[in-house]
Structure formats: C-alpha cells, structure tokens
C-alpha cells in the first residue's frame, strides 16, 4: 500500500519513508509513525510524517502488519 492517502496512515504504523536529502537516490528509511504532518487528505508524493526517532519524510510504503494472536 502506498502512502498517498492520510486516512491510511496512523501513529504506530511501520512505514518506509524517503527523507528530503534522500529524494534523488530514492533511499528509504523504515520506522514507526509518531506524528502526521500533512493536513491534506491526499498528497501525490506521499503524506509527510515524523517517525518515533525524529526523522521526517514522505511515506512511500506502508509495511505489512504482523498478526498478533
């Protein structure tokens, strides 16, 4: 699932982001969403988030969630 829609993203989700300085290379950073920074319901390049470790970037992919039983 891509990260273009705000409704699909919530704090606690594990996501892959591209930070501003990594846009040219496309290098992705994996982390857990702390805050959603984009207020619009949709963004073509990905919703901007802050990860729990403080890094900021646009969501490129939402990682699959593991089932807990």
Secondary structure as UniProt FT lines:
FT   HELIX           6..8
FT   TURN            11..12
FT   STRAND          14..19
FT   HELIX           20..22
FT   TURN            23..26
FT   STRAND          29..36
FT   TURN            44..45
FT   STRAND          48..51
FT   TURN            52..53
FT   STRAND          56..62
//
